[in-house]
């Protein structure tokens, strides 16, 4: 203490440093004391386990504080020279790698203690390599370890909160949607857990230990040697990357990536290894048997089949459902206005169970019976992933082959064919609308490649537009649609594609007044969600009522992008069992969002139609009397054989659900051919069969 007192008398720099340490450890101790009840728990079992942990953390903080002050008091004013790294230091680095593995799993992996020991060692080994690579980059063990400890704690929170809010694991592709996440983050409540507090304090202790250590380096002096060191490090990282990419992780390590359920991979194999295993397969590879010649064969076989069907006698035709039967049944009215709305998190839990709400939340939609087709459209995502469903509707391609990837972000490097180009080629003005930032999901670029004439984003909405939970309401959104309609020239064909925002998760906003209660399940989140659905229904009533009075033939298509992210406990309650325990039929219900196609002119009504979003735009076009592309016709033909499909499985013509791994050979071959056509349109710009994806050009 005498040395410390003497040092503090020397000047402001020493005092500032000492004050910094006091603040540092004051924060650590304050966190522990402030969150004492959270850490210790309220049950006898929790207290018995965590009271010693709490006491131990307090002791460690005081001990580390004392060590910090003691070293500070003894430290020389002269800057110490760096010391060359030696092999003995590999042990503390390895121990720290073990701690980082424990930290990220303890915070976010509910199955951590069930993980096999060799996967634990694999994770520690990979983190250990990260430590070595960073040491080479920084040329300082101290800086490398301080950086990695802070980075891993932050990433532990990222993995936890992304899964908690979205129901899907954080993946590499999510780095491209940081802006989108930032726009909606205010709607979430960030709960703090016992694990977060304990690991934060533990990380502060570990960082302090490295801060107090000597500055161990690989190169002590010289610019050229340091450049060479970084060059060697880069080569080592490159070698690791090649091994990472080209080793068969399943054969070598037994790591099987579940690309449509990355969280399962993370839980089973560890977050670090699981994240890398899933990220490895982000590249879109050609389907089995893909080639330009194979695409030509598939197209040729389809066209030959169409010609045979067209030339068959009337008796045979009557036994088959023509791809455009719906259009013929409804007459030949061609809508001047086609409005397609992807309704954010629009979902009807009555498909799964009985929500038992205090009042109806979709009374207007339920009342519509004339000139309307209602049903459910299968998506490839739940709880999030809006842009995937959007891509499926606009292009007719399925996201089945894009686990963890969003085509807008990953693959849009050239012009793409879509319903936009199909309608634009037939004289429609094409407008996209979204009451949020235009840059989210790289839509500004994507919509340019999709050939939209105009994109109306949030900065073009009225500043006083109605909001709920700081998001533009559906009512305000539809009023903007009406404005666009009223400002266009009379008779001008209009295609407007809108993406709403009102119902976006999370559902914990304390300023939102819920007026629909889920009486069978006590949950503020569920109450808030069902109340938002009721507001959506009221906005739909406004939109339909308005266009009922419009003279121009108008078609409105609406579908949900995915189910909402509500607590897992709610899903278990509504389904009667945990999601993983459900049959394929019942699991698919979580991916079936509502859809309807309504017209203000006479159209044959249907109910309980099941389709999937990749078919929906072609199905819609088949009702308009407009010209279809060969790809639209192909999709309508495929829909007769596979009425609905997504990443989990498919619905057969007899109404039976199948997982892909249990599919019959004929269906699997049809699906493979479909994937070949998608790959040709999206990825193979050199060999793309353009005439198949656009309407026939008149000379």
C-alpha angles and dihedrals in degrees: 000000000000091000090048091050092049091049093050089054091059096075154293097297092062092044092050091050092049091047089052092056092046090052092046095054092037088061092049094049092041091055091052095047095042092050095038095122092048091051100041094039131212102261126081091241093053093046092051091053103035105034091075089046091052092048091047092052090051091051092047092051093052091044092050090046090053092048090050093052093044093051090044091053093049096042116115120236088232116089110251118236118245116263124222114253116250135194093255089072092063089081097061089043090053091047090050090050088054090051092051090051091050092047098054093043095044092054099045114011114086090185096048097121091050093058116116114253096239091057088052089053091047091055092047090049093052092048089048089056089051088055091053094046092051091048088056092048095047095033084220128093091200095054093042094053095043090051094046094048092052092043094051093050091051091047090049088060092045093053091046098048097041090055093041094052102033105027089230128094122255110261136185091258089062089074086074092057100051090116091053091049091049090056095058102030091099090068093065133081113223107216117198118224133204090247093055093053095046093047093046092055091042090051090051089054093049092046089050091053091054091044090056093047126096118269101259113192139176095220120032102190144000131069096232095052090051091051089050090049092055090046091053090046090052090051090049091050089047091052091049090050092053091050090046094051101040104035115096100239092194094052096039102037106010091244110150113189116219096203094187093048106034091164088066090053091049093050094047101042103022130270097266096047093037092051091051093045092053094042090054091068097049090105113096107233125193116268118257111288094011120161137135088255091052091053090051089050093051091049092045093051091049094049091047089052091050091051092049091050092048092051096045119108122268093254092060092044091055090060093056129065107239114227090239098041093117091056092051092047091054096044127245101290109143113205117235089203124043113184117186117187125189102200113212113244090343106165140151114217090192085084088066105031144320113301091189096213125185090243139003113283097193103036096139096048090047090053095055111101106144125082093353138118113203133184145099131298120208117232132191096232142050130195093014144353100106095169092059093060090042090054092049093053096046098044107026089233120127124234090216089111095045106075109168092003136099113207093214090059102034109032112020101111099129141023116303131206115235145141085286093063091041093055094037090056087056095053103269122143105229121214130177120201132189127160093220137065115316092222095061111118086002088281093156090064095035094053091050090055090046089054102240112168094214140011119204110197133175096282088065094053118096112274090231095050113144114266138189118198086354092300125116108261123239088242092057090043093054091045086059090051089053090049091054090049094049093048096052123092115269111264094015108139110240132192112187121183114193133185115197127212108192099097098045116138143279107075103194102095106142093202094059114094110219113207099175115072127200096224097186094055126038105225131131089203092056091046091052093047095050090047089055090050089055090052088050090053091051090051090050088053090054092050097046093044090052096050092044085071095048117105096209113087105256133186122197121195120187131179138160120250095214143325117283125261103252124158116291088237090062092051090050091050096048093045096041091234141041115286094244090055095054127103119251088258093057095039090055090057088071088061097045108096122186120264136177137182112206131179133190088222132062115297131156109258125227134180137199093026114166119204137137129248094249088064098039101088092046089048089050092049091050088064095053104065088235123135115272128214118240086251091056089051090047091053093049089050091048090049090062089059099034105024094186135006143172139155094293098051145289146273116241125215090263094060096255122135121224135185113234092242088059096043123126118253095249093055092044090052091050089051092049091052090049090053090051091055092047092050090050092053098042106033113013101069091158093060102024113144094225097181091061093059100045136055117267110279115231116221 
